[in-house]
Amino acid sequence: MGLKSKRITIGYYKWILFILMVLSSAWLWLSGAIERFVLGLGEYGYLGAFMGGFFYSYGVTSPFAVVLFAALGENLNTTVAAVLGGFGAMISDYLIFKNVKESLKKPIRINHYRIKIPKIKSKVFYILSIPLAAFIIASPLPDELAAALLGLEGFEERAFVLLSFSFNSLGLLVIMLVTKALV
């Protein structure tokens, strides 16, 4: 009996970790710790813009990063802050993309079945997915969607890095310019 319970615990460790991460993220969100941390990056100027770019890519922290860049746009050169933030966001996006691409190589196990997710090799999907992914990356939407979309297609890493840097920088620049114009 002890052996079977050990197998269950080992077999479901990813789910246990996932649940713990969701619970801890919810606690950090509700306590305001994430908000205080991200908004505190604004005190570091251009370094804060670079670090804030990391948080622009993730769905949970993206709203705070938008507020951070709106505040940074008032005091810093918007172009330099957007480029530095775009570089930070590109690093986060690359980590997401690499993880998604590696995950798609392995078959998904459901009970005793293994399902391999095939790469999509449709020209129409390719033509439509790039502008959609670029829009997702530039916007505060979670970049995990764009990484999954382009990962399914087998998009090249170099092209993804260039796309991510360009459109994250553009999105951050637009956020800062719009808030500067409104304030």
N, C-alpha and C positions, 0 to 999 in steps of 0.2 A: 504494500500500500504506500509506503514511503517513497518508493521509486516512481510510482505513477504520479504522485503529487509533484515530485521534482520535475518530471517531464512536462506537466501542465504549466508550471511556473516558467520553465525555460522556453517552452513553445510560445508562450504569450507575453514574453518580456517586452516586445515592441509595443503591444497594446497597452501594457501597464505603463511604460515610459510615455506613450502618447497621452494617456489619461492624466498622468502626473503633470505633463507639460501644459495641457489644457487648463487644468486646475490652477497651476501656479501662474500661468499667464492671466487667467481671469482674476486671480487675487491681486497681481501686480497692476492690472488695468483698473480694478475697482478701488484700490488703495491710492491711486494717483501717482504711484512711483514711476511709471513709464513716462507720464506727462511731465513730471518734475525733472526727470533725467534728460529727456529730449529737449525740453525748453531751456534747460540749464546749459546746453551746448552753445546757445546763442552768445554766451559770455566769452566764448573762445574765438570769436570772429571767423576767420577763414578756415581755421582748423575745425571749428564747430560746423561750418558748411560742409566740409569733407565728411565729417562723422555723421552729420544729419543726412547725407546722401545714402548712407547705409540703411537708414530707417525709412527712406522714401520708397524702397522697393517692396517692403513687407506690408501686407494688408492690415495688420494689427497696428503698426506704428506709423503708417502713412499719414493719417490725419494730423498727428503731432508734428511730423516733418514738414507738412504744408504750412502749419502755423509758424514753425521755426523759420522757414525760408521767407515767409511773409514778413516776419520781424527782421530778418537779416537784410532783406532788400531795402530797408529804410536806412541802414547804417553802412553797408558795404557796397563795393562795386558789384552790381548785379551780374555782369558777365563773368567776372572772376569767380564769384560765389557759385554761379550756376555750373561753371566748368568743374570746379572742385567738388561740388555736390554730385554732379553727373559722374565724376570719376568714382566717388564712393559708392554711388548706386550701381555703377557698372560692376564693381567688385562683388557686391551682394547678388546682383543678377547672374553673374558668372557662376557663383557658388550654387545658386538655385538651378541654373541651367545644367551644370555638370551633374548635380545630384539627380535631376529629373532624367537626364539622358542615360545615366548609369542605371537608374531604376527601370527604365524602359527596356534595357538589354536583358534583364532577368525576367523569367516568366513569373507570373503572379500565381500563388498557390491558394486555391480554394478547396478546402478539405484535402482530398488526395488527387485533385485535378491540377494540372499546370496549364496556364493560359499565357501564350506569348502574344504581346501586343505588337502588331506589325507596323512598320513605318508606312506612312501614307505617301504614295508616289504619284499623286494626281497633279497635273499642271494647274488646274483650276484652283485646287486647294492651296498650292504653292503661291499662286498669284494673289489670292485673297488673304492668306494667312500673314504675309509680311506686313501689309498696311494695318491690319487688325492688331498684330503684335506690336507694331510701332506705336499705335494709338494707346494701347494698354500700358506700354512702358512709359510713354510721355505723361500719361495721366496718373493720378494718385491711386488708380486701381491696383490690386495685388499683381505684381509682376510674375508671380507663380503661374498665372494663366498664360502669359506670353511664353514663358519658358516651356510649359507643357505643350503648347501649340506648336512651337518651333522644334521642340524635342521629338515630337511624334513624326515630324517630317524629316528628321535627320539633318537639320540645319547645321552648317559648319560653325565651329566655335569662334573662329576669327571674325566671321561675318556677324555672329551674335554679339560679340564684344563691341564691335563698331556700331551696330544698330543700337545697342543698349546705351553706350556712352552718348551717342548723338541725340537720341530722343529723350533720355533722362535729363541731359543738359538743357535741351530745348524746353521740356516741360517745366523744369525749375525756373528757367529764365522767364517764361510766360507767367508763372505764379508770382514771381517777384515784381515783374513789370505791371501786372494788373493790380496788385495790392498797392504798389507805389502810386499808380494813377488814381486809385480810389481814395487813398488817404491824403 
